[in-house]
Amino acid sequence: MPQIPIIIPVIVAGIAVGSVIKSQSPRISRRKLMSASLVAGLLNAINAYVVNSLSPQQTLARANFTVPQTANFSVPQTSWIVFVVASFIGGFLIVLAVLGIAMIYARRGKGAEQEELPEPLSETEPKVTPS
């Protein structure tokens, strides 16, 4: 069975994380999460279809034995539809997992930062009066 490509979902996840880092708010919206996941899945499925159609197809292997019972074995081929669907699901889940973990981390990290670093509202310096 051919391997499901993962390079495109990794690139899409990197672009999405980079855009979040560059934006003013470190928050990832659910809309951005779902759109990035769908784009990664769709591009990964297209990539899998193109790679599958350009690669040479393996012929069925038959083994003939000389034992009293002649047996013909054939290696089952993976359907290209199953491969493309698996590539879509793989690309979708990779980006969903990466950005989902980033969302959870950003929410938990934001609360921890506020607890750790309380800003003093105003610091007054003691005035020294000359005597």
NULOSE-585245 format. One record per atom (N, C-alpha, C): x negated, y, z. Coordinates in nm, 3 decimals, m for minus. Layout:
N
@c1->X; c2->Y; c3->Z .
...
This chain:
131
@c1->m0.084; c2->m0.117; c3->0.000 .
@c1->0.000; c2->0.000; c3->0.000 .
@c1->m0.089; c2->0.124; c3->0.000 .
@c1->m0.058; c2->0.221; c3->m0.081 .
@c1->m0.140; c2->0.343; c3->m0.083 .
@c1->m0.124; c2->0.423; c3->0.047 .
@c1->m0.225; c2->0.499; c3->0.075 .
@c1->m0.224; c2->0.581; c3->0.196 .
@c1->m0.142; c2->0.708; c3->0.175 .
@c1->m0.068; c2->0.748; c3->0.277 .
@c1->0.011; c2->0.871; c3->0.269 .
@c1->m0.085; c2->0.990; c3->0.280 .
@c1->m0.079; c2->1.084; c3->0.187 .
@c1->m0.169; c2->1.199; c3->0.193 .
@c1->m0.133; c2->1.291; c3->0.309 .
@c1->m0.235; c2->1.345; c3->0.375 .
@c1->m0.210; c2->1.436; c3->0.488 .
@c1->m0.278; c2->1.571; c3->0.471 .
@c1->m0.350; c2->1.593; c3->0.364 .
@c1->m0.424; c2->1.718; c3->0.350 .
@c1->m0.331; c2->1.837; c3->0.335 .
@c1->m0.223; c2->1.824; c3->0.261 .
@c1->m0.132; c2->1.937; c3->0.240 .
@c1->m0.062; c2->1.977; c3->0.370 .
@c1->m0.010; c2->1.882; c3->0.451 .
@c1->0.050; c2->1.926; c3->0.578 .
@c1->m0.050; c2->1.993; c3->0.672 .
@c1->m0.174; c2->1.949; c3->0.669 .
@c1->m0.275; c2->2.012; c3->0.754 .
@c1->m0.300; c2->2.156; c3->0.707 .
@c1->m0.303; c2->2.177; c3->0.576 .
@c1->m0.323; c2->2.312; c3->0.523 .
@c1->m0.204; c2->2.401; c3->0.557 .
@c1->m0.081; c2->2.349; c3->0.540 .
@c1->0.039; c2->2.427; c3->0.572 .
@c1->0.043; c2->2.460; c3->0.720 .
@c1->0.009; c2->2.365; c3->0.806 .
@c1->0.006; c2->2.391; c3->0.950 .
@c1->m0.098; c2->2.497; c3->0.983 .
@c1->m0.213; c2->2.493; c3->0.918 .
@c1->m0.315; c2->2.594; c3->0.941 .
@c1->m0.271; c2->2.732; c3->0.898 .
@c1->m0.202; c2->2.740; c3->0.784 .
@c1->m0.152; c2->2.869; c3->0.738 .
@c1->m0.046; c2->2.923; c3->0.833 .
@c1->0.042; c2->2.836; c3->0.880 .
@c1->0.147; c2->2.880; c3->0.973 .
@c1->0.088; c2->2.927; c3->1.105 .
@c1->m0.007; c2->2.854; c3->1.159 .
@c1->m0.071; c2->2.894; c3->1.284 .
@c1->m0.150; c2->3.024; c3->1.264 .
@c1->m0.217; c2->3.036; c3->1.151 .
@c1->m0.290; c2->3.160; c3->1.122 .
@c1->m0.199; c2->3.280; c3->1.110 .
@c1->m0.083; c2->3.262; c3->1.050 .
@c1->0.011; c2->3.375; c3->1.040 .
@c1->0.067; c2->3.413; c3->1.175 .
@c1->0.086; c2->3.315; c3->1.262 .
@c1->0.134; c2->3.346; c3->1.398 .
@c1->0.026; c2->3.419; c3->1.477 .
@c1->m0.097; c2->3.377; c3->1.461 .
@c1->m0.207; c2->3.444; c3->1.533 .
@c1->m0.222; c2->3.587; c3->1.484 .
@c1->m0.206; c2->3.609; c3->1.355 .
@c1->m0.223; c2->3.742; c3->1.298 .
@c1->m0.106; c2->3.835; c3->1.331 .
@c1->0.013; c2->3.779; c3->1.354 .
@c1->0.130; c2->3.862; c3->1.382 .
@c1->0.117; c2->3.925; c3->1.521 .
@c1->0.202; c2->4.021; c3->1.547 .
@c1->0.196; c2->4.093; c3->1.674 .
@c1->0.247; c2->4.009; c3->1.790 .
@c1->0.348; c2->3.927; c3->1.767 .
@c1->0.402; c2->3.845; c3->1.875 .
@c1->0.351; c2->3.702; c3->1.861 .
@c1->0.307; c2->3.643; c3->1.968 .
@c1->0.254; c2->3.506; c3->1.960 .
@c1->0.364; c2->3.401; c3->1.963 .
@c1->0.484; c2->3.438; c3->1.928 .
@c1->0.598; c2->3.347; c3->1.936 .
@c1->0.627; c2->3.286; c3->1.799 .
@c1->0.656; c2->3.157; c3->1.798 .
@c1->0.691; c2->3.086; c3->1.676 .
@c1->0.843; c2->3.065; c3->1.679 .
@c1->0.911; c2->3.117; c3->1.579 .
@c1->1.056; c2->3.100; c3->1.575 .
@c1->1.090; c2->2.961; c3->1.523 .
@c1->1.209; c2->2.916; c3->1.557 .
@c1->1.253; c2->2.785; c3->1.509 .
@c1->1.272; c2->2.785; c3->1.358 .
@c1->1.310; c2->2.900; c3->1.305 .
@c1->1.327; c2->2.911; c3->1.160 .
@c1->1.193; c2->2.893; c3->1.089 .
@c1->1.088; c2->2.954; c3->1.143 .
@c1->0.954; c2->2.939; c3->1.085 .
@c1->0.905; c2->2.795; c3->1.101 .
@c1->0.937; c2->2.734; c3->1.214 .
@c1->0.899; c2->2.596; c3->1.238 .
@c1->0.962; c2->2.502; c3->1.135 .
@c1->1.092; c2->2.516; c3->1.116 .
@c1->1.163; c2->2.429; c3->1.022 .
@c1->1.124; c2->2.457; c3->0.877 .
@c1->1.107; c2->2.584; c3->0.841 .
@c1->1.071; c2->2.615; c3->0.703 .
@c1->0.930; c2->2.566; c3->0.670 .
@c1->0.837; c2->2.582; c3->0.763 .
@c1->0.701; c2->2.533; c3->0.739 .
@c1->0.700; c2->2.380; c3->0.730 .
@c1->0.779; c2->2.314; c3->0.814 .
@c1->0.785; c2->2.168; c3->0.809 .
@c1->0.846; c2->2.119; c3->0.679 .
@c1->0.953; c2->2.184; c3->0.634 .
@c1->1.016; c2->2.144; c3->0.508 .
@c1->0.924; c2->2.169; c3->0.388 .
@c1->0.854; c2->2.282; c3->0.389 .
@c1->0.761; c2->2.311; c3->0.279 .
@c1->0.648; c2->2.208; c3->0.277 .
@c1->0.596; c2->2.175; c3->0.394 .
@c1->0.488; c2->2.075; c3->0.400 .
@c1->0.537; c2->1.939; c3->0.352 .
@c1->0.657; c2->1.900; c3->0.395 .
@c1->0.711; c2->1.772; c3->0.351 .
@c1->0.735; c2->1.768; c3->0.201 .
@c1->0.791; c2->1.876; c3->0.147 .
@c1->0.819; c2->1.882; c3->0.003 .
@c1->0.689; c2->1.880; c3->m0.079 .
@c1->0.592; c2->1.962; c3->m0.038 .
@c1->0.464; c2->1.963; c3->m0.111 .
@c1->0.392; c2->1.830; c3->m0.099 .
@c1->0.403; c2->1.765; c3->0.016 .
@c1->0.340; c2->1.635; c3->0.035 .
@c1->0.407; c2->1.529; c3->m0.052 .
@c1->0.539; c2->1.536; c3->m0.066 .
@c1->0.610; c2->1.440; c3->m0.151 .
@c1->0.573; c2->1.462; c3->m0.298 .
@c1->0.563; c2->1.587; c3->m0.339 .
@c1->0.522; c2->1.617; c3->m0.477 .
@c1->0.380; c2->1.566; c3->m0.502 .
@c1->0.292; c2->1.589; c3->m0.407 .
@c1->0.154; c2->1.541; c3->m0.419 .
@c1->0.152; c2->1.388; c3->m0.428 .
@c1->0.230; c2->1.321; c3->m0.346 .
@c1->0.233; c2->1.175; c3->m0.349 .
@c1->0.286; c2->1.123; c3->m0.482 .
@c1->0.388; c2->1.188; c3->m0.536 .
@c1->0.443; c2->1.147; c3->m0.665 .
@c1->0.340; c2->1.164; c3->m0.776 .
@c1->0.271; c2->1.278; c3->m0.777 .
@c1->0.171; c2->1.303; c3->m0.881 .
@c1->0.055; c2->1.205; c3->m0.870 .
@c1->0.008; c2->1.183; c3->m0.748 .
@c1->m0.103; c2->1.089; c3->m0.729 .
@c1->m0.060; c2->0.948; c3->m0.769 .
@c1->0.062; c2->0.910; c3->m0.732 .
@c1->0.110; c2->0.776; c3->m0.765 .
@c1->0.128; c2->0.759; c3->m0.916 .
@c1->0.175; c2->0.863; c3->m0.984 .
@c1->0.195; c2->0.847; c3->m1.128 .
@c1->0.064; c2->0.856; c3->m1.207 .
@c1->m0.037; c2->0.923; c3->m1.153 .
@c1->m0.165; c2->0.932; c3->m1.225 .
@c1->m0.258; c2->0.815; c3->m1.195 .
@c1->m0.238; c2->0.748; c3->m1.084 .
@c1->m0.327; c2->0.638; c3->m1.050 .
@c1->m0.287; c2->0.513; c3->m1.129 .
@c1->m0.385; c2->0.432; c3->m1.163 .
@c1->m0.351; c2->0.310; c3->m1.240 .
@c1->m0.272; c2->0.213; c3->m1.152 .
@c1->m0.170; c2->0.154; c3->m1.213 .
@c1->m0.087; c2->0.059; c3->m1.140 .
@c1->m0.158; c2->m0.076; c3->m1.134 .
@c1->m0.152; c2->m0.140; c3->m1.020 .
@c1->m0.213; c2->m0.271; c3->m1.005 .
@c1->m0.119; c2->m0.375; c3->m1.065 .
@c1->m0.179; c2->m0.471; c3->m1.130 .
@c1->m0.098; c2->m0.579; c3->m1.185 .
@c1->m0.070; c2->m0.680; c3->m1.074 .
@c1->0.034; c2->m0.756; c3->m1.092 .
@c1->0.066; c2->m0.858; c3->m0.993 .
@c1->m0.040; c2->m0.966; c3->m0.996 .
@c1->m0.087; c2->m1.001; c3->m0.879 .
@c1->m0.189; c2->m1.104; c3->m0.870 .
@c1->m0.119; c2->m1.239; c3->m0.857 .
@c1->m0.160; c2->m1.333; c3->m0.937 .
@c1->m0.104; c2->m1.467; c3->m0.929 .
@c1->m0.217; c2->m1.564; c3->m0.898 .
@c1->m0.188; c2->m1.651; c3->m0.805 .
@c1->m0.287; c2->m1.751; c3->m0.769 .
@c1->m0.232; c2->m1.889; c3->m0.804 .
@c1->m0.301; c2->m1.959; c3->m0.884 .
@c1->m0.261; c2->m2.096; c3->m0.921 .
@c1->m0.355; c2->m2.192; c3->m0.852 .
@c1->m0.297; c2->m2.284; c3->m0.778 .
@c1->m0.377; c2->m2.381; c3->m0.706 .
@c1->m0.370; c2->m2.515; c3->m0.780 .
@c1->m0.474; c2->m2.594; c3->m0.766 .
@c1->m0.479; c2->m2.723; c3->m0.833 .
@c1->m0.435; c2->m2.836; c3->m0.741 .
@c1->m0.373; c2->m2.802; c3->m0.632 .
@c1->m0.321; c2->m2.906; c3->m0.542 .
@c1->m0.200; c2->m2.970; c3->m0.609 .
@c1->m0.157; c2->m3.082; c3->m0.560 .
@c1->m0.043; c2->m3.147; c3->m0.625 .
@c1->0.078; c2->m3.055; c3->m0.643 .
@c1->0.101; c2->m2.964; c3->m0.550 .
@c1->0.210; c2->m2.869; c3->m0.569 .
@c1->0.151; c2->m2.739; c3->m0.621 .
@c1->0.192; c2->m2.699; c3->m0.734 .
@c1->0.143; c2->m2.573; c3->m0.790 .
@c1->0.225; c2->m2.461; c3->m0.730 .
@c1->0.158; c2->m2.365; c3->m0.671 .
@c1->0.229; c2->m2.253; c3->m0.608 .
@c1->0.189; c2->m2.124; c3->m0.678 .
@c1->0.284; c2->m2.041; c3->m0.704 .
@c1->0.258; c2->m1.909; c3->m0.762 .
@c1->0.289; c2->m1.805; c3->m0.655 .
@c1->0.189; c2->m1.730; c3->m0.620 .
@c1->0.207; c2->m1.623; c3->m0.522 .
@c1->0.196; c2->m1.490; c3->m0.594 .
@c1->0.280; c2->m1.398; c3->m0.557 .
@c1->0.269; c2->m1.264; c3->m0.615 .
@c1->0.266; c2->m1.162; c3->m0.501 .
@c1->0.190; c2->m1.058; c3->m0.522 .
@c1->0.177; c2->m0.952; c3->m0.423 .
@c1->0.289; c2->m0.851; c3->m0.449 .
@c1->0.374; c2->m0.824; c3->m0.350 .
@c1->0.483; c2->m0.728; c3->m0.374 .
@c1->0.429; c2->m0.586; c3->m0.389 .
@c1->0.486; c2->m0.512; c3->m0.482 .
@c1->0.447; c2->m0.374; c3->m0.504 .
@c1->0.532; c2->m0.283; c3->m0.417 .
@c1->0.473; c2->m0.177; c3->m0.370 .
@c1->0.548; c2->m0.077; c3->m0.296 .
@c1->0.618; c2->0.013; c3->m0.397 .
@c1->0.745; c2->0.034; c3->m0.376 .
@c1->0.821; c2->0.120; c3->m0.466 .
@c1->0.770; c2->0.263; c3->m0.454 .
@c1->0.767; c2->0.334; c3->m0.564 .
@c1->0.719; c2->0.472; c3->m0.561 .
@c1->0.816; c2->0.560; c3->m0.484 .
@c1->0.944; c2->0.523; c3->m0.483 .
@c1->1.041; c2->0.603; c3->m0.407 .
@c1->1.013; c2->0.593; c3->m0.258 .
@c1->0.982; c2->0.473; c3->m0.211 .
@c1->0.949; c2->0.454; c3->m0.069 .
@c1->0.824; c2->0.533; c3->m0.034 .
@c1->0.727; c2->0.532; c3->m0.123 .
@c1->0.601; c2->0.604; c3->m0.099 .
@c1->0.625; c2->0.755; c3->m0.093 .
@c1->0.706; c2->0.808; c3->m0.184 .
@c1->0.733; c2->0.952; c3->m0.186 .
@c1->0.813; c2->0.993; c3->m0.062 .
@c1->0.912; c2->0.913; c3->m0.024 .
@c1->0.992; c2->0.943; c3->0.096 .
@c1->0.905; c2->0.936; c3->0.221 .
@c1->0.820; c2->0.836; c3->0.230 .
@c1->0.729; c2->0.825; c3->0.345 .
@c1->0.632; c2->0.943; c3->0.349 .
@c1->0.589; c2->0.991; c3->0.234 .
@c1->0.501; c2->1.107; c3->0.230 .
@c1->0.574; c2->1.233; c3->0.276 .
@c1->0.701; c2->1.248; c3->0.236 .
@c1->0.781; c2->1.362; c3->0.281 .
@c1->0.797; c2->1.359; c3->0.432 .
@c1->0.833; c2->1.244; c3->0.486 .
@c1->0.854; c2->1.231; c3->0.630 .
@c1->0.723; c2->1.255; c3->0.705 .
@c1->0.613; c2->1.201; c3->0.653 .
@c1->0.484; c2->1.222; c3->0.717 .
@c1->0.443; c2->1.368; c3->0.720 .
@c1->0.458; c2->1.437; c3->0.607 .
@c1->0.424; c2->1.580; c3->0.601 .
@c1->0.512; c2->1.663; c3->0.691 .
@c1->0.641; c2->1.631; c3->0.693 .
@c1->0.736; c2->1.703; c3->0.777 .
@c1->0.700; c2->1.686; c3->0.925 .
@c1->0.673; c2->1.563; c3->0.966 .
@c1->0.646; c2->1.536; c3->1.107 .
@c1->0.511; c2->1.591; c3->1.154 .
@c1->0.412; c2->1.593; c3->1.066 .
@c1->0.282; c2->1.647; c3->1.107 .
@c1->0.294; c2->1.795; c3->1.142 .
@c1->0.356; c2->1.872; c3->1.054 .
@c1->0.370; c2->2.016; c3->1.080 .
@c1->0.465; c2->2.041; c3->1.196 .
@c1->0.573; c2->1.964; c3->1.205 .
@c1->0.668; c2->1.978; c3->1.315 .
@c1->0.599; c2->1.952; c3->1.448 .
@c1->0.515; c2->1.851; c3->1.454 .
@c1->0.444; c2->1.820; c3->1.579 .
@c1->0.343; c2->1.929; c3->1.614 .
@c1->0.265; c2->1.974; c3->1.516 .
@c1->0.163; c2->2.075; c3->1.545 .
@c1->0.226; c2->2.206; c3->1.591 .
@c1->0.325; c2->2.255; c3->1.517 .
@c1->0.388; c2->2.382; c3->1.554 .
@c1->0.478; c2->2.367; c3->1.676 .
@c1->0.539; c2->2.251; c3->1.694 .
@c1->0.621; c2->2.228; c3->1.814 .
@c1->0.537; c2->2.229; c3->1.940 .
@c1->0.421; c2->2.166; c3->1.934 .
@c1->0.330; c2->2.169; c3->2.049 .
@c1->0.281; c2->2.311; c3->2.074 .
@c1->0.256; c2->2.385; c3->1.966 .
@c1->0.212; c2->2.525; c3->1.981 .
@c1->0.322; c2->2.609; c3->2.046 .
@c1->0.449; c2->2.584; c3->2.009 .
@c1->0.560; c2->2.658; c3->2.070 .
@c1->0.569; c2->2.630; c3->2.219 .
@c1->0.559; c2->2.503; c3->2.256 .
@c1->0.566; c2->2.466; c3->2.397 .
@c1->0.449; c2->2.525; c3->2.473 .
@c1->0.331; c2->2.518; c3->2.415 .
@c1->0.212; c2->2.572; c3->2.481 .
@c1->0.223; c2->2.723; c3->2.497 .
@c1->0.275; c2->2.792; c3->2.396 .
@c1->0.288; c2->2.938; c3->2.404 .
@c1->0.388; c2->2.978; c3->2.512 .
@c1->0.496; c2->2.903; c3->2.525 .
@c1->0.595; c2->2.934; c3->2.629 .
@c1->0.540; c2->2.908; c3->2.768 .
@c1->0.471; c2->2.797; c3->2.785 .
@c1->0.415; c2->2.765; c3->2.916 .
@c1->0.297; c2->2.856; c3->2.948 .
@c1->0.216; c2->2.888; c3->2.849 .
@c1->0.100; c2->2.972; c3->2.870 .
@c1->0.139; c2->3.115; c3->2.903 .
@c1->0.247; c2->3.163; c3->2.846 .
@c1->0.292; c2->3.300; c3->2.870 .
@c1->0.336; c2->3.315; c3->3.016 .
@c1->0.406; c2->3.216; c3->3.069 .
@c1->0.449; c2->3.222; c3->3.208 .
@c1->0.331; c2->3.214; c3->3.303 .
@c1->0.231; c2->3.133; c3->3.270 .
@c1->0.114; c2->3.119; c3->3.357 .
@c1->0.030; c2->3.246; c3->3.356 .
@c1->0.020; c2->3.312; c3->3.241 .
@c1->m0.058; c2->3.436; c3->3.235 .
@c1->0.004; c2->3.545; c3->3.320 .
@c1->0.136; c2->3.553; c3->3.321 .
@c1->0.202; c2->3.657; c3->3.399 .
@c1->0.185; c2->3.633; c3->3.548 .
@c1->0.182; c2->3.508; c3->3.589 .
@c1->0.163; c2->3.477; c3->3.730 .
@c1->0.020; c2->3.504; c3->3.774 .
@c1->m0.076; c2->3.472; c3->3.690 .
@c1->m0.215; c2->3.484; c3->3.728 .
@c1->m0.265; c2->3.628; c3->3.728 .
@c1->m0.220; c2->3.708; c3->3.635 .
@c1->m0.274; c2->3.842; c3->3.621 .
@c1->m0.167; c2->3.949; c3->3.647 .
@c1->m0.130; c2->3.968; c3->3.771 .
@c1->m0.034; c2->4.077; c3->3.796 .
@c1->m0.107; c2->4.211; c3->3.785 .
@c1->m0.050; c2->4.300; c3->3.707 .
@c1->m0.112; c2->4.431; c3->3.689 .
@c1->m0.065; c2->4.525; c3->3.799 .
@c1->m0.157; c2->4.591; c3->3.861 .
@c1->m0.114; c2->4.691; c3->3.960 .
@c1->m0.051; c2->4.809; c3->3.885 .
@c1->0.057; c2->4.861; c3->3.942 .
@c1->0.127; c2->4.970; c3->3.875 .
@c1->0.044; c2->5.098; c3->3.872 .
@c1->m0.010; c2->5.134; c3->3.982 .
@c1->m0.096; c2->5.252; c3->3.982 .
@c1->m0.193; c2->5.240; c3->4.099 .
@c1->m0.311; c2->5.278; c3->4.071 .
@c1->m0.412; c2->5.278; c3->4.177 .
@c1->m0.441; c2->5.423; c3->4.212 .
@c1->m0.433; c2->5.451; c3->4.337 .
@c1->m0.464; c2->5.587; c3->4.381 .
@c1->m0.599; c2->5.584; c3->4.450 .
@c1->m0.676; c2->5.681; c3->4.416 .
@c1->m0.807; c2->5.693; c3->4.480 .
@c1->m0.794; c2->5.780; c3->4.604 .
@c1->m0.859; c2->5.741; c3->4.709 .
@c1->m0.850; c2->5.824; c3->4.828 .
@c1->m0.920; c2->5.959; c3->4.804 .
@c1->m0.853; c2->6.063; c3->4.843 .
@c1->m0.909; c2->6.196; c3->4.824 .
@c1->m0.998; c2->6.230; c3->4.944 .
@c1->m1.110; c2->6.278; c3->4.908 .
@c1->m1.204; c2->6.317; c3->5.014 .
@c1->m1.196; c2->6.468; c3->5.026 .
@c1->m1.163; c2->6.514; c3->5.143 .
@c1->m1.156; c2->6.658; c3->5.165 .
@c1->m1.285; c2->6.706; c3->5.230 .
@c1->m1.339; c2->6.813; c3->5.178 .
@c1->m1.463; c2->6.863; c3->5.239 .
@c1->m1.433; c2->6.927; c3->5.375 .
@c1->m1.517; c2->6.904; c3->5.475 .
@c1->m1.497; c2->6.963; c3->5.604 .
@c1->m1.601; c2->7.066; c3->5.637 .
